[in-house]
Amino acid sequence: MEIKNTAKKYLDDPAVVTARNCIIARGEYLYQLVNEAKKKGLSSEFAHCAIYNWGDSIRRRLKDPETTNVKEIIDQLFTEMECKIWEDEVTATEEEARVEFHYCPLLEGWLRNTDDPQMLQELCDIAMECDVALFDKPRFDYSIEESFFSGADHCTMVIRKHKPETEGDTDAH
């Protein structure tokens, strides 16, 4: 399957290009860390935990880290520059947000090193631990509805205010 991940906008904006290049490099070194661990017979669990912890540290620095207002947190995280870098389309209310990422500089960095679909998906899962920490229960429900890995030309992240289902709802990270 061909992965469609091409930057189409802001190609002449020096600030966006510089930021993208930094994120591409971050993708490359994440690949190198995980690949080297695998060569040594180690699990990549360390990377999942580290990126989750990084996401949690970002969450704690938000204006109101415990907010349950989806729009409030989205507005803080998806700044104009962030939206340019990732070519995002964002819609958000207090209850729900949809973010379509039309370009992923991390994926570009990974593709410079591998085309192995399993490794690419694992790297994506690791990177998304940041989002999981930002939008984890009990405050929010977080999901990916479409992705570059399913053949789409974008990824769609959905965040909803969490509504507890029943007493038996024990989902936790």
N, C-alpha and C positions, 0 to 999 in steps of 0.2 A: 504494500500500500504506500502510495506517495503521501508524504506529509507536506501540507500546504502552509508554509510559514514565511511570508515575505513581507518585509516592511514596505509600505506603499506611501506613507504620509511623512511629512516633516523631514524628508531626506536632506534638505538644505539648511536645516536648523541646527547650528553648531552645538547648542546646549543639549538638544535631544540626541544628536549623534554621539556626543561624548557620554551622556548617561547610558545610552544603549550599549556602547562599547564596554563600559564598566560592568554592566549586567551580563553581557556576553562573556566577559572574562570570569565573572563569578560563576557562570554556568560551566565554563571549562574547568575551573578548579574544583567544583563540586564533582564533576565527572572523574577527575584525577583522584580525588580522595576516595570515592566509592570504588573505583576500578582497582586502586592499589589495595584497598581492604580486601576485595574479592580475591586478588592474586595471592594474598596471604592467608586465605581461607577464613577471613573474618566476616561477620555479619555487617550489614549496613545500618543496623538498628541505631548505632551511635549517631549517624547523620539524621535519622528521623527525630531522635530526641533533641539533638542540638538545634535543628531548625525549628522544631516546636517551641523550644525554650526561647529562641530568638523572637518568634512571633508573639509569645507571651510577654516578653520585655517591651515590644512595640505597643501591645495592648495596654500595658500598665502606664505608658507615657501619654496615652490619649487624654484629652481634656476631661472626660468622664469615663474611666476604664470599665465601669460596671453598667454603663448605659444599656438599655434594652431597645432604644430607638435606632432602628436600622439606618435610617437616613442620616442621623447624626454621626454615626461611626463611618459610614461610606463617604460623607462629605469631608471628613478629616483625612481619610486614607487615599481617596482617589482625587488628588489635586489636579489642576490643569496640566502640570508637567507629567505627572504619572499617567494621565490619560493620553498624552501625546506619545510618551515612550512606548506604551503597550498598545496604542491605537484602540483605546477602550471606548465603548459606548455604554453609558451608565444610566440606569433609571432606578430611582429609589423613592420609597415612601417610609413612613415610620414603621411599617409592618414587613416590607419586603424590598429586596434590591436584586436587580439582574445586571451583571457586568459581562459584556462580551469583549474578550481580548482578541483583537484581530492580528496581533503580532506578538511573539514571545522571544525576547532576546536571550533568555535562558536556553530555550530550545535551540536557538541558533548556535549557541556555545556548545551544547551537547552534540549537535549534528556535525560540528567540526571535528569531533573525536570518535563518534560511533554512529552506525545506522541500525544497530541491534534494537528491534522494537521492545524487547523485554527490558533492556537497560534504559532506554529512553523513558518508558513508562515508570520504571522504578525511580529514576531521577525526578520525574514530574511528581510522583507521589511524595518523595522527600521534600521537594520545594514547596508543595502545597501544605506541608505541616505548619508552615507559617500562617497560612489562611485558617487552618483548622484551629490553631491557638487563638487567633483573633476572633473567630466566629463559632467557637465551640459551645456545646450545651453547658449549662442550662439556659443560657440567654438566647442562643440562635440555633437554627438548623441550617447546615451548610451542605451544598451539593454542587457537583459539576454535571450539567445536563448535556453538553456537547463538548467535544475536544478535538484537537488536532489529530489525536491518535485514533479517532473513530472516522476519520476521513473528512471532517468539517474543516472549513478554512478559518475557524476561530474556536475559542473555548468560551463556554458560558458558565459563569459561576452564579449561583442563586443563594441568597441569604434571606432567611425568614425568621421573624421573631418566633422563638420557641413557644409552643403551646403544649404543655404536658398532656400526654394521651391518657394513660391510666396509671394505677398504682404499680403495675408491672413494668413500666417504662424505666429501664435501668441502663440505657445506652450511655457509655462513658468512654473517654479516650484512655 
